Amino acid sequence: MTRFYTDEWKGYDRLPEMGRSRSSVCHGRGEWARDDDGDGVREVHCNTLEGNWTGLRNFLRPFRGVNKEYLRQYVAIYQWSYNIKRVSGEFIRALLGVKGSTS
């Protein structure tokens, strides 16, 4: 299951109702990152999510406005490109709609 790391914004409060787990930091208390499991790594922070929203905004900027009817599709394209961690032959074939492998 995916765990969301967020800040205290109320918009995230319904994540558990949707079957998503959540850990959050409270900026109001001066908390920016937290180590919950004691391994020395501060895994609870929201910089990744905030950076992702910035990335989506920058992805949409060249389109100069997106119709609400198609916004979900634009977000799906951004999500797909964000999740691709490296360019591979498989990635290029998927991008071009080519089936099979080239040997």
MMTF fields as JSON, N, C-alpha, C and O atoms, coordinates in Angstrom:
{
  "mmtfVersion": "1.0.0",
  "mmtfProducer": "UNKNOWN",
  "numBonds": 411,
  "numAtoms": 412,
  "numGroups": 103,
  "numChains": 1,
  "numModels": 1,
  "chainsPerModel": [1],
  "groupsPerChain": [103],
  "chainIdList": ["A"],
  "bondAtomList": [4, 2, 8, 6, 12, 10, 16, 14, 20, 18, 24, 22, 28, 26, 32, 30, 36, 34, 40, 38, 44, 42, 48, 46, 52, 50, 56, 54, 60, 58, 64, 62, 68, 66, 72, 70, 76, 74, 80, 78, 84, 82, 88, 86, 92, 90, 96, 94, 100, 98, 104, 102, 108, 106, 112, 110, 116, 114, 120, 118, 124, 122, 128, 126, 132, 130, 136, 134, 140, 138, 144, 142, 148, 146, 152, 150, 156, 154, 160, 158, 164, 162, 168, 166, 172, 170, 176, 174, 180, 178, 184, 182, 188, 186, 192, 190, 196, 194, 200, 198, 204, 202, 208, 206, 212, 210, 216, 214, 220, 218, 224, 222, 228, 226, 232, 230, 236, 234, 240, 238, 244, 242, 248, 246, 252, 250, 256, 254, 260, 258, 264, 262, 268, 266, 272, 270, 276, 274, 280, 278, 284, 282, 288, 286, 292, 290, 296, 294, 300, 298, 304, 302, 308, 306, 312, 310, 316, 314, 320, 318, 324, 322, 328, 326, 332, 330, 336, 334, 340, 338, 344, 342, 348, 346, 352, 350, 356, 354, 360, 358, 364, 362, 368, 366, 372, 370, 376, 374, 380, 378, 384, 382, 388, 386, 392, 390, 396, 394, 400, 398, 404, 402, 408, 406],
  "bondOrderList": [1, 1, 1, 1, 1, 1, 1, 1, 1, 1, 1, 1, 1, 1, 1, 1, 1, 1, 1, 1, 1, 1, 1, 1, 1, 1, 1, 1, 1, 1, 1, 1, 1, 1, 1, 1, 1, 1, 1, 1, 1, 1, 1, 1, 1, 1, 1, 1, 1, 1, 1, 1, 1, 1, 1, 1, 1, 1, 1, 1, 1, 1, 1, 1, 1, 1, 1, 1, 1, 1, 1, 1, 1, 1, 1, 1, 1, 1, 1, 1, 1, 1, 1, 1, 1, 1, 1, 1, 1, 1, 1, 1, 1, 1, 1, 1, 1, 1, 1, 1, 1, 1],
  "groupList": [{"groupName": "MET", "atomNameList": ["N", "CA", "C", "O"], "elementList": ["N", "C", "C", "O"], "formalChargeList": [0, 0, 0, 0], "bondAtomList": [1, 0, 2, 1, 3, 2], "bondOrderList": [1, 1, 2], "singleLetterCode": "M", "chemCompType": "L-PEPTIDE LINKING"}, {"groupName": "THR", "atomNameList": ["N", "CA", "C", "O"], "elementList": ["N", "C", "C", "O"], "formalChargeList": [0, 0, 0, 0], "bondAtomList": [1, 0, 2, 1, 3, 2], "bondOrderList": [1, 1, 2], "singleLetterCode": "T", "chemCompType": "L-PEPTIDE LINKING"}, {"groupName": "ARG", "atomNameList": ["N", "CA", "C", "O"], "elementList": ["N", "C", "C", "O"], "formalChargeList": [0, 0, 0, 0], "bondAtomList": [1, 0, 2, 1, 3, 2], "bondOrderList": [1, 1, 2], "singleLetterCode": "R", "chemCompType": "L-PEPTIDE LINKING"}, {"groupName": "PHE", "atomNameList": ["N", "CA", "C", "O"], "elementList": ["N", "C", "C", "O"], "formalChargeList": [0, 0, 0, 0], "bondAtomList": [1, 0, 2, 1, 3, 2], "bondOrderList": [1, 1, 2], "singleLetterCode": "F", "chemCompType": "L-PEPTIDE LINKING"}, {"groupName": "TYR", "atomNameList": ["N", "CA", "C", "O"], "elementList": ["N", "C", "C", "O"], "formalChargeList": [0, 0, 0, 0], "bondAtomList": [1, 0, 2, 1, 3, 2], "bondOrderList": [1, 1, 2], "singleLetterCode": "Y", "chemCompType": "L-PEPTIDE LINKING"}, {"groupName": "ASP", "atomNameList": ["N", "CA", "C", "O"], "elementList": ["N", "C", "C", "O"], "formalChargeList": [0, 0, 0, 0], "bondAtomList": [1, 0, 2, 1, 3, 2], "bondOrderList": [1, 1, 2], "singleLetterCode": "D", "chemCompType": "L-PEPTIDE LINKING"}, {"groupName": "GLU", "atomNameList": ["N", "CA", "C", "O"], "elementList": ["N", "C", "C", "O"], "formalChargeList": [0, 0, 0, 0], "bondAtomList": [1, 0, 2, 1, 3, 2], "bondOrderList": [1, 1, 2], "singleLetterCode": "E", "chemCompType": "L-PEPTIDE LINKING"}, {"groupName": "TRP", "atomNameList": ["N", "CA", "C", "O"], "elementList": ["N", "C", "C", "O"], "formalChargeList": [0, 0, 0, 0], "bondAtomList": [1, 0, 2, 1, 3, 2], "bondOrderList": [1, 1, 2], "singleLetterCode": "W", "chemCompType": "L-PEPTIDE LINKING"}, {"groupName": "LYS", "atomNameList": ["N", "CA", "C", "O"], "elementList": ["N", "C", "C", "O"], "formalChargeList": [0, 0, 0, 0], "bondAtomList": [1, 0, 2, 1, 3, 2], "bondOrderList": [1, 1, 2], "singleLetterCode": "K", "chemCompType": "L-PEPTIDE LINKING"}, {"groupName": "GLY", "atomNameList": ["N", "CA", "C", "O"], "elementList": ["N", "C", "C", "O"], "formalChargeList": [0, 0, 0, 0], "bondAtomList": [1, 0, 2, 1, 3, 2], "bondOrderList": [1, 1, 2], "singleLetterCode": "G", "chemCompType": "PEPTIDE LINKING"}, {"groupName": "LEU", "atomNameList": ["N", "CA", "C", "O"], "elementList": ["N", "C", "C", "O"], "formalChargeList": [0, 0, 0, 0], "bondAtomList": [1, 0, 2, 1, 3, 2], "bondOrderList": [1, 1, 2], "singleLetterCode": "L", "chemCompType": "L-PEPTIDE LINKING"}, {"groupName": "PRO", "atomNameList": ["N", "CA", "C", "O"], "elementList": ["N", "C", "C", "O"], "formalChargeList": [0, 0, 0, 0], "bondAtomList": [1, 0, 2, 1, 3, 2], "bondOrderList": [1, 1, 2], "singleLetterCode": "P", "chemCompType": "L-PEPTIDE LINKING"}, {"groupName": "SER", "atomNameList": ["N", "CA", "C", "O"], "elementList": ["N", "C", "C", "O"], "formalChargeList": [0, 0, 0, 0], "bondAtomList": [1, 0, 2, 1, 3, 2], "bondOrderList": [1, 1, 2], "singleLetterCode": "S", "chemCompType": "L-PEPTIDE LINKING"}, {"groupName": "VAL", "atomNameList": ["N", "CA", "C", "O"], "elementList": ["N", "C", "C", "O"], "formalChargeList": [0, 0, 0, 0], "bondAtomList": [1, 0, 2, 1, 3, 2], "bondOrderList": [1, 1, 2], "singleLetterCode": "V", "chemCompType": "L-PEPTIDE LINKING"}, {"groupName": "CYS", "atomNameList": ["N", "CA", "C", "O"], "elementList": ["N", "C", "C", "O"], "formalChargeList": [0, 0, 0, 0], "bondAtomList": [1, 0, 2, 1, 3, 2], "bondOrderList": [1, 1, 2], "singleLetterCode": "C", "chemCompType": "L-PEPTIDE LINKING"}, {"groupName": "HIS", "atomNameList": ["N", "CA", "C", "O"], "elementList": ["N", "C", "C", "O"], "formalChargeList": [0, 0, 0, 0], "bondAtomList": [1, 0, 2, 1, 3, 2], "bondOrderList": [1, 1, 2], "singleLetterCode": "H", "chemCompType": "L-PEPTIDE LINKING"}, {"groupName": "ALA", "atomNameList": ["N", "CA", "C", "O"], "elementList": ["N", "C", "C", "O"], "formalChargeList": [0, 0, 0, 0], "bondAtomList": [1, 0, 2, 1, 3, 2], "bondOrderList": [1, 1, 2], "singleLetterCode": "A", "chemCompType": "L-PEPTIDE LINKING"}, {"groupName": "ASN", "atomNameList": ["N", "CA", "C", "O"], "elementList": ["N", "C", "C", "O"], "formalChargeList": [0, 0, 0, 0], "bondAtomList": [1, 0, 2, 1, 3, 2], "bondOrderList": [1, 1, 2], "singleLetterCode": "N", "chemCompType": "L-PEPTIDE LINKING"}, {"groupName": "GLN", "atomNameList": ["N", "CA", "C", "O"], "elementList": ["N", "C", "C", "O"], "formalChargeList": [0, 0, 0, 0], "bondAtomList": [1, 0, 2, 1, 3, 2], "bondOrderList": [1, 1, 2], "singleLetterCode": "Q", "chemCompType": "L-PEPTIDE LINKING"}, {"groupName": "ILE", "atomNameList": ["N", "CA", "C", "O"], "elementList": ["N", "C", "C", "O"], "formalChargeList": [0, 0, 0, 0], "bondAtomList": [1, 0, 2, 1, 3, 2], "bondOrderList": [1, 1, 2], "singleLetterCode": "I", "chemCompType": "L-PEPTIDE LINKING"}],
  "groupTypeList": [0, 1, 2, 3, 4, 1, 5, 6, 7, 8, 9, 4, 5, 2, 10, 11, 6, 0, 9, 2, 12, 2, 12, 12, 13, 14, 15, 9, 2, 9, 6, 7, 16, 2, 5, 5, 5, 9, 5, 9, 13, 2, 6, 13, 15, 14, 17, 1, 10, 6, 9, 17, 7, 1, 9, 10, 2, 17, 3, 10, 2, 11, 3, 2, 9, 13, 17, 8, 6, 4, 10, 2, 18, 4, 13, 16, 19, 4, 18, 7, 12, 4, 17, 19, 8, 2, 13, 12, 9, 6, 3, 19, 2, 16, 10, 10, 9, 13, 8, 9, 12, 1, 12],
  "groupIdList": [1, 2, 3, 4, 5, 6, 7, 8, 9, 10, 11, 12, 13, 14, 15, 16, 17, 18, 19, 20, 21, 22, 23, 24, 25, 26, 27, 28, 29, 30, 31, 32, 33, 34, 35, 36, 37, 38, 39, 40, 41, 42, 43, 44, 45, 46, 47, 48, 49, 50, 51, 52, 53, 54, 55, 56, 57, 58, 59, 60, 61, 62, 63, 64, 65, 66, 67, 68, 69, 70, 71, 72, 73, 74, 75, 76, 77, 78, 79, 80, 81, 82, 83, 84, 85, 86, 87, 88, 89, 90, 91, 92, 93, 94, 95, 96, 97, 98, 99, 100, 101, 102, 103],
  "secStructList": [7, 7, 3, 3, 3, 3, 7, 1, 7, 4, 4, 4, 6, 6, 6, 4, 4, 4, 6, 7, 3, 3, 3, 3, 7, 7, 4, 4, 4, 6, 7, 7, 7, 5, 7, 1, 1, 1, 1, 1, 7, 7, 7, 5, 7, 1, 2, 2, 2, 2, 2, 2, 2, 2, 2, 2, 2, 2, 2, 2, 4, 4, 4, 1, 1, 7, 7, 2, 2, 2, 2, 2, 2, 2, 2, 2, 2, 2, 2, 2, 2, 2, 2, 7, 7, 1, 7, 7, 2, 2, 2, 2, 2, 2, 2, 2, 6, 7, 7, 1, 7, 7, 7],
  "xCoordList": [0.834, 0.0, 0.886, 1.937, 0.46, 1.184, 0.942, -0.195, 1.992, 1.883, 2.167, 3.152, 1.289, 1.468, 2.138, 1.746, 3.137, 3.818, 3.429, 3.738, 2.749, 2.183, 2.471, 3.101, 1.992, 1.985, 0.594, -0.203, 0.296, -0.958, -2.156, -3.217, -2.024, -3.119, -4.365, -4.275, -5.505, -6.764, -7.212, -7.947, -6.783, -7.16, -6.712, -7.276, -5.701, -5.195, -5.913, -5.673, -6.783, -7.414, -8.256, -8.44, -8.762, -9.647, -8.899, -9.531, -7.59, -6.827, -7.127, -7.344, -7.15, -7.472, -8.859, -9.048, -9.821, -11.164, -11.139, -11.993, -10.155, -10.024, -9.094, -8.693, -8.749, -7.91, -6.427, -5.666, -6.004, -4.597, -4.024, -4.685, -2.835, -2.212, -1.454, -1.04, -1.278, -0.702, 0.121, -0.285, 1.277, 2.076, 2.305, 2.53, 2.247, 2.384, 3.287, 3.456, 3.863, 4.624, 3.758, 2.889, 3.996, 3.21, 4.114, 4.886, 4.002, 4.807, 4.463, 5.321, 3.217, 2.778, 3.548, 3.661, 4.07, 4.877, 6.37, 7.194, 6.718, 8.122, 8.722, 9.944, 7.886, 8.353, 8.405, 7.403, 9.565, 9.738, 10.053, 9.785, 10.614, 10.925, 11.01, 11.362, 10.684, 10.652, 11.136, 10.847, 11.869, 12.343, 11.434, 11.625, 10.464, 9.498, 10.05, 9.7, 10.901, 11.338, 12.716, 13.222, 13.322, 14.567, 15.816, 16.831, 15.767, 16.942, 17.87, 18.853, 17.569, 18.398, 18.021, 18.604, 17.048, 16.577, 15.235, 14.311, 15.128, 13.867, 12.927, 12.887, 12.188, 11.353, 10.039, 9.423, 9.598, 8.337, 8.654, 9.163, 8.355, 8.502, 7.604, 7.088, 7.414, 6.513, 7.216, 6.546, 8.521, 9.228, 9.011, 8.922, 8.924, 8.722, 7.374, 7.285, 6.323, 4.994, 4.93, 4.378, 5.491, 5.481, 6.283, 5.895, 7.391, 8.176, 7.421, 7.558, 6.628, 5.83, 4.78, 4.555, 4.135, 3.144, 3.825, 3.256, 5.04, 5.796, 6.103, 5.997, 6.481, 6.751, 5.521, 5.619, 4.361, 3.12, 2.794, 2.42, 2.935, 2.664, 3.579, 3.124, 4.86, 5.795, 5.497, 5.698, 5.017, 4.63, 3.437, 3.391, 2.478, 1.267, 1.469, 0.701, 2.48, 2.685, 2.716, 2.074, 3.415, 3.451, 2.083, 1.892, 1.146, -0.17, -1.035, -2.065, -0.637, -1.334, -2.817, -3.669, -3.101, -4.485, -4.919, -4.676, -5.561, -6.003, -7.491, -7.94, -8.247, -9.668, -9.875, -9.223, -10.783, -11.037, -11.417, -11.113, -12.067, -12.493, -11.296, -11.403, -10.164, -8.99, -7.878, -6.84, -8.065, -7.009, -6.529, -5.327, -7.447, -7.069, -6.089, -5.169, -6.279, -5.388, -4.005, -2.996, -3.952, -2.662, -1.914, -0.707, -2.637, -2.02, -1.51, -0.443, -2.259, -1.822, -0.533, 0.349, -0.413, 0.815, 1.977, 3.069, 1.75, 2.81, 3.211, 4.397, 2.217, 2.49, 3.32, 4.278, 2.952, 3.687, 5.13, 6.052, 5.339, 6.698, 7.499, 8.71, 6.852, 7.534, 7.995, 9.074, 7.177, 7.491, 8.533, 9.11, 8.786, 9.838, 11.165, 11.44, 11.971, 13.205, 14.386, 15.374, 14.299, 15.383, 14.818, 13.821, 15.456, 15.031, 15.625, 16.841, 14.75, 15.173, 14.545, 13.722, 14.949, 14.334, 12.838, 12.052, 12.453, 11.033, 10.277, 9.164, 10.88, 10.267, 10.051, 8.967, 11.08, 10.983, 9.911, 9.136, 9.862, 8.841, 7.438, 6.527, 7.259, 5.954, 5.59, 4.438, 6.557, 6.332, 5.903, 5.035, 6.527, 6.237, 5.105, 4.657, 4.632, 3.56, 4.01, 3.22, 5.28, 5.843, 5.841, 6.268, 5.357, 5.335, 6.565, 7.176, 6.92, 8.046, 9.363, 9.419, 10.434, 11.767, 12.611, 12.351, 13.615, 14.546, 15.843, 16.437, 16.28, 17.521, 18.543, 19.645],
  "yCoordList": [-1.171, 0.0, 1.245, 1.271, 2.248, 3.515, 4.318, 4.434, 4.869, 5.767, 7.174, 7.415, 8.105, 9.5, 10.231, 10.081, 11.013, 11.867, 13.3, 13.8, 13.961, 15.275, 16.231, 15.869, 17.457, 18.391, 18.369, 17.479, 19.341, 19.296, 19.88, 20.041, 20.199, 20.788, 19.895, 18.68, 20.494, 19.754, 18.965, 17.986, 19.375, 18.673, 17.219, 16.413, 16.876, 15.503, 14.636, 13.43, 15.23, 14.501, 13.31, 12.363, 13.341, 12.264, 11.093, 10.119, 11.165, 10.061, 8.718, 7.736, 8.626, 7.332, 6.807, 5.596, 7.695, 7.278, 6.639, 5.816, 7.025, 6.489, 5.287, 4.848, 4.752, 3.567, 3.84, 2.929, 5.073, 5.443, 5.709, 6.338, 5.254, 5.546, 6.865, 7.264, 7.535, 8.868, 9.118, 8.764, 9.727, 10.277, 11.736, 12.074, 12.601, 14.021, 14.728, 14.297, 15.825, 16.725, 17.945, 18.286, 18.597, 19.774, 21.002, 21.264, 21.746, 22.953, 23.965, 24.742, 23.96, 24.881, 24.702, 25.641, 23.517, 23.235, 23.306, 22.914, 23.809, 23.906, 22.586, 22.437, 21.639, 20.323, 20.286, 20.555, 19.954, 19.896, 18.495, 18.17, 17.666, 16.275, 15.486, 16.036, 14.185, 13.379, 11.97, 11.411, 11.413, 10.031, 9.177, 9.135, 8.507, 7.711, 6.37, 5.91, 5.733, 4.387, 4.35, 3.27, 5.512, 5.567, 5.108, 4.836, 5.013, 4.541, 5.676, 5.434, 6.902, 8.044, 8.706, 9.728, 8.141, 8.727, 9.392, 8.755, 10.648, 11.382, 11.114, 11.87, 10.038, 9.622, 10.391, 10.408, 11.022, 11.768, 13.226, 13.953, 13.645, 15.032, 15.206, 14.226, 16.424, 16.634, 17.309, 17.779, 17.372, 18.011, 17.299, 17.954, 15.976, 15.237, 15.577, 15.821, 15.595, 15.919, 17.348, 17.609, 18.286, 19.681, 19.855, 20.632, 19.142, 19.192, 18.604, 19.07, 17.582, 16.966, 17.942, 18.017, 18.695, 19.693, 20.758, 21.216, 21.157, 22.128, 21.55, 22.244, 20.282, 19.629, 19.581, 19.82, 19.271, 19.243, 20.628, 20.776, 21.648, 23.02, 23.387, 23.971, 23.048, 23.365, 22.572, 23.071, 21.339, 20.522, 21.152, 21.151, 21.686, 22.25, 23.659, 24.098, 24.361, 25.765, 25.995, 26.942, 25.201, 25.482, 25.379, 25.931, 24.684, 24.528, 25.764, 25.898, 26.677, 27.94, 27.755, 28.41, 26.846, 26.576, 25.233, 24.905, 24.469, 23.126, 23.034, 23.429, 22.515, 22.313, 21.307, 20.264, 21.624, 20.735, 19.332, 18.356, 19.226, 17.921, 17.009, 15.788, 17.599, 16.821, 16.858, 16.228, 17.581, 17.725, 16.38, 16.176, 15.461, 14.131, 13.441, 12.757, 13.614, 12.982, 13.624, 12.926, 14.952, 15.633, 15.181, 14.94, 15.068, 14.622, 13.193, 12.862, 12.344, 10.957, 10.911, 10.1, 11.766, 11.809, 12.268, 11.704, 13.297, 13.766, 12.665, 12.433, 11.995, 10.921, 9.817, 9.319, 9.447, 8.403, 8.834, 8.058, 10.074, 10.532, 10.687, 10.467, 11.059, 11.189, 9.83, 9.717, 8.801, 7.47, 6.732, 5.755, 7.174, 6.58, 7.121, 8.314, 6.273, 6.719, 6.765, 7.449, 6.057, 6.113, 5.781, 5.07, 6.296, 6.03, 4.691, 4.501, 3.777, 2.448, 2.153, 2.917, 1.044, 0.622, 0.41, 0.767, -0.174, -0.396, 0.927, 1.036, 1.924, 3.248, 3.849, 4.347, 3.8, 4.372, 3.66, 4.306, 2.317, 1.56, 1.94, 2.098, 2.089, 2.488, 3.889, 4.148, 4.787, 6.156, 6.212, 7.0, 5.362, 5.345, 4.41, 4.413, 3.605, 2.669, 1.461, 0.873, 1.089, -0.039, -1.253, -1.168, -2.391, -3.611, -4.451, -4.372, -5.264, -6.181, -5.512, -4.338, -6.297, -5.772, -5.751, -6.471, -4.91, -4.878, -5.52, -5.121, -6.519, -7.242, -7.094, -7.628],
  "zCoordList": [0.0, 0.0, 0.0, 0.641, -0.709, -0.771, 0.486, 0.945, 1.041, 2.189, 1.698, 0.999, 2.072, 1.715, 2.861, 4.018, 2.542, 3.509, 3.181, 2.099, 4.113, 3.843, 4.996, 5.991, 4.831, 5.948, 6.564, 6.266, 7.422, 8.17, 7.43, 8.032, 6.155, 5.405, 5.484, 5.306, 5.747, 5.952, 4.718, 4.845, 3.551, 2.326, 2.295, 1.555, 3.092, 3.126, 4.168, 4.232, 4.976, 6.072, 5.618, 6.383, 4.406, 3.936, 3.298, 2.89, 3.204, 2.613, 3.287, 2.577, 4.625, 5.247, 4.869, 4.756, 4.674, 4.257, 2.873, 2.544, 2.07, 0.709, 0.659, -0.419, 1.84, 1.897, 1.729, 1.403, 1.943, 1.827, 3.21, 4.036, 3.474, 4.765, 4.649, 3.56, 5.788, 5.776, 7.019, 8.126, 6.836, 7.924, 7.578, 6.416, 8.581, 8.279, 9.269, 10.409, 8.801, 9.653, 9.92, 9.117, 11.044, 11.417, 11.364, 12.286, 10.269, 10.128, 11.217, 11.635, 11.679, 12.724, 14.026, 14.814, 14.256, 15.452, 15.15, 15.976, 13.963, 13.583, 13.128, 13.101, 12.776, 12.337, 10.811, 10.149, 10.255, 8.803, 8.314, 7.157, 9.17, 8.825, 10.13, 11.174, 10.064, 11.281, 10.979, 9.921, 11.917, 11.834, 12.719, 13.934, 12.137, 12.918, 13.38, 14.467, 12.586, 12.953, 13.63, 13.936, 13.864, 14.619, 13.898, 14.54, 12.557, 11.819, 11.38, 10.679, 11.785, 11.43, 10.119, 9.756, 9.394, 8.143, 8.408, 8.916, 8.071, 8.286, 7.111, 6.141, 7.221, 6.096, 5.997, 4.931, 7.068, 7.026, 6.711, 7.564, 5.502, 5.055, 3.846, 3.308, 3.422, 2.277, 1.107, 0.187, 1.112, 0.01, -1.315, -2.353, -1.304, -2.547, -3.162, -4.365, -2.346, -2.861, -3.354, -4.423, -2.587, -3.02, -4.306, -5.179, -4.428, -5.655, -6.832, -7.963, -6.565, -7.619, -8.149, -9.356, -7.243, -7.691, -8.543, -9.534, -8.165, -8.959, -10.336, -11.347, -10.367, -11.646, -12.541, -13.745, -11.958, -12.741, -13.273, -14.437, -12.424, -12.865, -14.033, -15.017, -13.928, -15.003, -16.27, -17.377, -16.114, -17.265, -17.994, -19.224, -17.239, -17.84, -18.397, -19.253, -17.93, -18.308, -19.819, -20.274, -20.625, -22.072, -22.758, -23.842, -22.14, -22.754, -22.566, -23.226, -21.673, -21.428, -21.157, -21.759, -20.239, -19.876, -20.418, -21.579, -19.569, -19.931, -19.629, -18.553, -20.577, -20.364, -19.231, -19.197, -18.305, -17.16, -17.609, -16.923, -18.734, -19.24, -19.54, -19.432, -19.913, -20.297, -19.255, -19.455, -18.147, -17.148, -16.639, -16.469, -16.394, -15.897, -16.846, -16.397, -18.14, -19.115, -19.105, -19.213, -18.975, -18.875, -17.629, -17.674, -16.51, -15.265, -15.41, -14.894, -16.106, -16.323, -17.14, -16.853, -18.149, -18.948, -18.085, -18.159, -17.262, -16.368, -15.383, -15.15, -14.812, -13.846, -14.497, -13.906, -15.691, -16.409, -16.63, -16.379, -17.101, -17.365, -16.082, -16.086, -14.99, -13.7, -13.182, -12.599, -13.394, -12.886, -13.71, -13.233, -14.927, -15.749, -15.227, -15.354, -14.653, -14.019, -14.971, -14.7, -16.066, -17.044, -18.421, -18.543, -19.43, -20.801, -21.216, -21.207, -21.576, -22.005, -23.364, -23.869, -23.93, -25.186, -25.028, -25.906, -23.904, -23.631, -23.566, -24.08, -22.936, -22.836, -24.225, -24.529, -25.06, -26.404, -27.222, -27.928, -27.128, -27.866, -27.383, -28.195, -26.069, -25.54, -26.012, -26.362, -26.024, -26.453, -27.914, -28.29, -28.734, -30.169, -30.543, -31.69, -29.595, -29.873, -30.676, -31.414, -30.535, -31.274, -30.358, -29.207, -30.869, -30.071, -30.335, -31.4, -29.338, -29.502, -29.184, -28.82, -29.332, -29.026, -30.291, -31.255, -30.254, -31.373, -30.932, -29.931, -31.687, -31.324, -32.392, -32.27]
}
